[in-house]
Each structure stands twice: as structure tokens, then as C-alpha cells.
């Protein structure tokens, strides 16, 4: 239900980008609830994934704003 609502409100590109965060959240929950170790490599991987999601999301927002302002976007 939540996923269907997200797809209704946002584009598939935006929603699928945020699905990449799920493993990072799983690692954090594994540490909190199961005591799994967090190493610097796990932290680095999580930071890289988070940075990638942030960059794609920022690009998507700026692209959508430019399409709304000048209506020059087309589907290729």
C-alpha cells in the first residue's frame, strides 16, 4: 500500500532511487536490534549509496522545476 501511494504521488524514477536506501536502513537496524558490527567499510558504503541517492534526487527536482517553468521538456 505504501509503495503504491508513493508511485501515485511521485515518478517511478524518484521512488526507485529511494529504494536503494533500503539496504542501508537494514544495516542500521541490524546493528541496533541484533548487535551486528559496523565497520568503516560498511559506513563508507552507506555514505556512497546515500550520496548517490541525494545527487539523483536533487537532479530530479531541478529537472522537474525547469520543465514546469518553461514547458520545454519532452519524452525521448
FENKA-V562123 format. One record per residue. RES is the residue in three letters. SS is DSSP state (2 for helix, 1 for strand, 0 for the rest). PSI is psi in degrees with one decimal (999 if undefined). Layout:
# FENKA-V562123
res=RES ss=SS psi=PSI
res=RES ss=SS psi=PSI
This chain:
# FENKA-V562123
res=UNK ss=0 psi=-44.2
res=UNK ss=2 psi=-43.9
res=UNK ss=2 psi=-40.1
res=UNK ss=2 psi=-38.9
res=UNK ss=2 psi=-39.4
res=UNK ss=2 psi=-42.5
res=UNK ss=2 psi=-27.5
res=UNK ss=2 psi=-38.2
res=UNK ss=2 psi=-33.0
res=UNK ss=0 psi=165.9
res=UNK ss=0 psi=159.7
res=UNK ss=2 psi=-34.1
res=UNK ss=2 psi=-43.3
res=UNK ss=2 psi=-46.1
res=UNK ss=2 psi=-45.3
res=UNK ss=2 psi=-31.9
res=UNK ss=2 psi=-43.8
res=UNK ss=2 psi=-17.8
res=UNK ss=2 psi=-19.6
res=UNK ss=2 psi=-17.1
res=UNK ss=2 psi=-20.3
res=UNK ss=2 psi=-45.7
res=UNK ss=2 psi=-35.0
res=UNK ss=2 psi=-44.2
res=UNK ss=2 psi=-38.2
res=UNK ss=2 psi=-39.8
res=UNK ss=2 psi=-43.2
res=UNK ss=2 psi=-45.7
res=UNK ss=2 psi=-38.0
res=UNK ss=2 psi=-37.5
res=UNK ss=2 psi=-46.5
res=UNK ss=2 psi=-48.1
res=UNK ss=2 psi=-28.5
res=UNK ss=2 psi=-3.6
res=UNK ss=0 psi=23.0
res=UNK ss=0 psi=143.2
res=UNK ss=0 psi=143.1
res=UNK ss=0 psi=118.3
res=UNK ss=0 psi=171.2
res=UNK ss=2 psi=-29.2
res=UNK ss=2 psi=-35.6
res=UNK ss=2 psi=-43.7
res=UNK ss=2 psi=-42.2
res=UNK ss=2 psi=-44.3
res=UNK ss=2 psi=-43.0
res=UNK ss=2 psi=-38.5
res=UNK ss=2 psi=-40.2
res=UNK ss=2 psi=-44.4
res=UNK ss=2 psi=-45.2
res=UNK ss=2 psi=-41.3
res=UNK ss=2 psi=-41.2
res=UNK ss=2 psi=-43.3
res=UNK ss=2 psi=-42.4
res=UNK ss=2 psi=-44.2
res=UNK ss=2 psi=-43.7
res=UNK ss=2 psi=-40.9
res=UNK ss=2 psi=-43.6
res=UNK ss=2 psi=-41.7
res=UNK ss=2 psi=-42.2
res=UNK ss=2 psi=-42.6
res=UNK ss=2 psi=-46.4
res=UNK ss=2 psi=-37.3
res=UNK ss=2 psi=-44.5
res=UNK ss=2 psi=-39.0
res=UNK ss=2 psi=-40.7
res=UNK ss=2 psi=-33.7
res=UNK ss=2 psi=-38.3
res=UNK ss=2 psi=-35.3
res=UNK ss=2 psi=-39.5
res=UNK ss=2 psi=-2.5
res=UNK ss=0 psi=31.4
res=UNK ss=0 psi=3.8
res=UNK ss=0 psi=141.0
res=UNK ss=0 psi=158.4
res=UNK ss=0 psi=126.8
res=UNK ss=0 psi=999
